[in-house]
Amino acid sequence: MKYNIYILFLALAYFGNCTHAQSLLDELNQEYTNTPQYEIAVFKSTRISIGHSTKTLQKGVLEIGARNRFWNLSDEDIQSFIADKMSTRFSLEYSITDRFTFGVGATTLDGIFDSFIKYKLVRQQKKGFPFSLTILQNASYQSKDSEINDIHQGDTFINRLAFTSQVLVSRKITSRFSVQLSPTFIHRVSSTFEEDPSNHFALGVGGRYKIGGHISLVSEYYHLFNPLKSRDTYNAFALGVNWELSDVMLQFQITNTQGIEENNFITQTPNNFNFKDENFVFGFTGIFILHFRNGLKK
């Protein structure tokens, strides 16, 4: 009788522990199920090719960038080592949180200085919200008259300002393929010619396809709905390759835009895309990442 009571006690203890363990497991499963699972690497860079992507930097990350454009002039024979003309934008971008990034830059062409803030509102979920949504506000100052469009922006500081607002909407469709739409509004404080609008509306379309390893094909197109009327301009287009090397990103593109800052390349691209001199522009970007937050890099 004593042994029967002992065995009964062990059995009850065993089943009690199993029940308790199962209860804990059910709670953990419920918590795991309720935790959103986000898509990662929708885009690997803060730029698809020529324009911003929905990606923001991780907290404590500083991005140092040099974006270059090279092209030849059709009516001059002045080719140097690489090309007749080039333009470079040097930039610094830093993220205060995983969602909030700000940056500054300076472009040699037209002496453009710009800054922006970028905030990710929503991240795409694997089972849930189907898009990533980021807003961007850019301000730029053109210190020199335009070399490529002969557009005089005005003699005062205020008249040389322009502001670009974008809503960036992206979706990772497969593990390799991501797309983005970029509704854009641009306001220029001053226009030299009365027939030119001060407000512009554009829509950007871009995509990334990972072809293997750390290499992706990228492309972008910006359609400007109300272009300048004082002279011919064209919609910006780019096709390129992004190569990821740990804390370095290299981007190569062929494009028709000589400008690098948003207002400049969206509203003032003077050439159509083809392989003729001036119309064909080669772009090269080098980006280096510095980590200032312990344990950020894995």
C-alpha positions in Angstrom: 0.0 0.0 0.0 2.9 2.3 0.8 4.5 1.8 -2.6 1.1 2.3 -4.4 0.7 5.7 -2.7 4.3 6.6 -3.6 3.8 5.7 -7.3 0.5 7.6 -7.3 2.3 10.7 -5.9 5.1 10.5 -8.6 2.5 10.1 -11.4 0.6 13.2 -10.2 3.8 15.2 -9.9 4.8 14.1 -13.4 1.5 15.0 -15.1 1.4 18.3 -13.1 4.8 19.3 -14.4 3.8 18.3 -18.0 0.7 20.3 -17.7 2.7 23.3 -16.4 5.3 22.9 -19.2 2.6 22.7 -21.8 0.9 25.8 -20.4 4.2 27.7 -20.6 4.8 26.4 -24.2 1.3 27.6 -25.2 2.0 31.1 -23.8 5.3 31.3 -25.6 3.7 30.1 -28.9 1.0 32.7 -28.5 3.5 35.5 -27.8 5.6 34.4 -30.8 2.5 34.3 -33.0 1.6 37.8 -32.0 5.1 39.3 -32.6 5.3 40.8 -36.1 7.8 39.2 -38.4 9.3 41.9 -40.6 10.7 41.5 -44.1 14.5 42.3 -44.1 16.7 43.7 -46.9 13.8 45.1 -49.0 16.6 47.3 -50.3 20.2 47.0 -49.2 21.1 50.7 -49.7 19.5 54.0 -48.8 19.5 54.7 -52.6 18.1 52.3 -55.2 20.3 53.8 -57.9 19.8 57.6 -58.3 16.9 58.1 -55.9 16.1 57.3 -52.3 14.8 53.9 -51.2 12.6 53.2 -48.2 15.6 51.9 -46.3 16.8 53.9 -43.3 20.1 53.3 -41.5 20.4 51.4 -38.3 20.8 53.4 -35.1 24.3 54.7 -34.6 25.4 54.2 -38.2 27.3 56.9 -40.2 27.3 56.5 -43.9 30.0 58.3 -45.9 29.3 58.5 -49.6 30.8 59.8 -52.9 28.4 59.7 -55.9 30.0 60.5 -59.3 28.8 61.1 -62.8 31.0 61.1 -65.9 30.0 62.2 -69.5 31.5 63.5 -72.7 30.6 66.6 -74.7 29.4 66.1 -78.3 30.8 69.4 -79.7 34.1 69.5 -77.9 37.3 67.4 -78.0 38.6 67.9 -74.5 38.5 64.4 -73.1 40.7 64.0 -70.1 41.7 60.7 -68.5 38.1 59.5 -67.9 35.6 61.9 -69.5 35.0 65.5 -70.6 32.9 66.4 -67.6 32.2 65.0 -64.2 30.2 65.8 -61.1 30.5 64.5 -57.5 28.2 64.6 -54.5 29.9 64.1 -51.1 27.6 63.1 -48.3 27.3 62.2 -44.7 24.2 60.4 -43.4 23.5 59.4 -39.8 20.7 57.6 -38.1 19.4 58.6 -34.6 17.1 55.6 -34.4 16.4 52.6 -36.7 13.6 54.7 -38.3 15.1 58.2 -38.4 18.0 59.2 -40.7 19.2 62.6 -41.6 22.0 63.7 -44.1 23.9 66.5 -45.7 25.6 66.7 -49.0 27.5 69.0 -51.5 27.5 68.6 -55.3 30.2 70.0 -57.5 27.9 70.5 -60.4 26.1 73.9 -60.0 27.4 74.1 -56.4 24.4 72.5 -54.8 24.2 72.0 -51.0 21.4 69.9 -49.7 20.1 68.3 -46.5 17.3 65.8 -45.8 15.4 64.0 -43.1 14.0 60.6 -43.6 11.5 58.6 -41.4 10.2 55.1 -41.8 6.6 55.0 -40.8 5.8 51.4 -41.4 7.8 48.2 -42.1 6.6 45.4 -44.4 5.5 42.3 -42.4 5.7 38.7 -43.6 2.2 38.2 -42.4 0.5 41.5 -42.0 1.1 45.0 -43.5 2.2 44.4 -47.1 4.4 47.5 -47.7 7.2 49.6 -46.3 6.4 53.3 -46.1 9.0 56.0 -45.6 8.7 59.8 -45.9 11.5 62.1 -47.0 11.9 65.9 -46.9 14.8 67.5 -48.8 16.0 71.1 -49.0 18.7 72.3 -51.5 20.5 75.5 -52.2 22.1 76.1 -55.6 25.0 78.4 -55.2 25.9 78.8 -58.9 24.0 79.2 -62.1 23.2 76.0 -63.8 25.9 74.6 -66.2 23.5 72.2 -67.9 20.3 74.2 -68.3 21.3 77.8 -68.4 18.7 78.5 -65.7 19.4 81.5 -63.5 17.9 80.8 -60.1 18.0 84.4 -58.8 20.5 86.5 -56.9 19.2 86.1 -53.4 19.7 83.1 -51.1 15.9 82.5 -50.8 15.4 82.4 -54.6 18.0 79.7 -54.9 16.2 77.3 -52.6 14.2 74.2 -53.6 12.3 71.7 -51.5 11.6 68.0 -52.4 8.9 65.9 -50.6 8.5 62.2 -51.2 6.4 59.4 -50.0 8.3 56.1 -50.6 6.3 52.9 -50.8 8.1 49.6 -51.4 7.3 45.9 -51.3 9.5 42.9 -51.3 7.7 40.5 -53.6 10.0 37.6 -53.5 13.3 36.9 -51.7 15.1 38.3 -54.7 12.8 41.0 -56.1 11.7 44.3 -54.6 9.8 47.3 -56.2 9.1 50.9 -55.1 6.9 53.8 -56.0 8.0 57.3 -55.2 5.3 60.0 -55.5 7.3 63.3 -55.5 6.5 67.0 -55.0 9.1 69.7 -55.7 8.8 73.4 -55.0 11.3 75.9 -56.3 11.1 79.3 -54.7 12.0 81.2 -57.9 11.8 80.6 -61.6 13.6 82.8 -64.0 11.0 82.4 -66.8 7.4 83.1 -66.0 6.2 80.1 -68.1 8.1 77.7 -65.9 6.1 76.2 -63.0 7.5 76.6 -59.5 5.8 73.4 -58.4 6.5 70.0 -60.0 4.8 66.6 -59.6 6.7 63.4 -60.4 6.4 59.7 -59.9 9.4 57.5 -59.5 9.4 53.7 -60.2 12.3 51.5 -59.1 13.2 48.0 -58.5 16.0 45.6 -57.3 16.7 42.1 -58.3 19.3 40.0 -56.5 21.2 37.9 -59.0 23.3 36.0 -56.5 25.8 36.5 -53.7 26.0 40.2 -52.9 25.2 41.5 -56.4 21.9 43.1 -57.5 20.5 44.6 -60.6 18.7 47.9 -60.0 16.7 50.3 -62.2 14.8 53.6 -61.7 12.6 55.9 -63.8 11.1 59.3 -62.8 8.2 60.7 -64.8 7.8 64.4 -64.5 4.2 65.4 -65.1 4.7 69.2 -65.6 8.2 69.9 -66.9 9.9 73.2 -67.5 8.5 75.0 -70.6 11.4 77.4 -71.3 13.5 74.5 -72.7 13.4 70.8 -73.3 14.0 68.4 -70.4 13.7 64.6 -70.2 12.6 62.1 -67.6 15.5 60.6 -65.5 16.4 56.9 -66.1 19.1 54.7 -64.6 20.1 51.0 -65.0 22.8 49.7 -62.8 24.5 47.1 -60.5 24.9 47.3 -56.7 27.7 45.3 -55.1 27.7 44.8 -51.4 31.1 44.3 -49.7 30.6 44.1 -45.9 30.7 47.8 -44.8 31.2 49.0 -48.4 28.6 49.4 -51.1 29.6 50.0 -54.7 27.0 51.2 -57.2 27.5 51.4 -61.0 24.9 52.8 -63.3 24.3 54.1 -66.8 21.9 57.0 -66.9 20.9 60.1 -68.7 21.0 62.4 -65.7 24.1 64.5 -64.9 22.5 65.9 -61.7 22.6 64.0 -58.5 20.4 66.0 -56.1 16.6 65.3 -56.4 15.4 68.7 -57.7 18.3 68.8 -60.1 17.9 65.3 -61.7 14.1 65.1 -61.6 13.3 68.5 -63.1 16.4 69.5 -65.0 17.7 66.5 -67.0 18.6 68.0 -70.4 19.2 64.8 -72.4 17.3 61.8 -73.4 18.8 58.3 -72.6 20.9 56.9 -75.5 24.5 56.1 -76.1 25.4 59.5 -77.8 27.8 61.9 -76.1 26.1 64.0 -73.3 23.1 61.7 -73.4 25.1 58.8 -72.0 26.3 59.2 -68.4 28.2 56.7 -66.4 27.8 56.8 -62.6 29.9 55.3 -59.9 29.1 55.5 -56.2 31.2 54.4 -53.2 29.6 54.2 -49.8 31.4 53.3 -46.5 29.6 52.5 -43.3 30.9 53.3 -39.8 29.3 51.8 -36.7 29.2 53.9 -33.5 26.9 51.6 -31.5 28.4 48.6 -29.6 27.0 45.3 -30.7 25.3 46.7 -33.8 27.3 44.8 -36.4 26.8 41.0 -36.4 
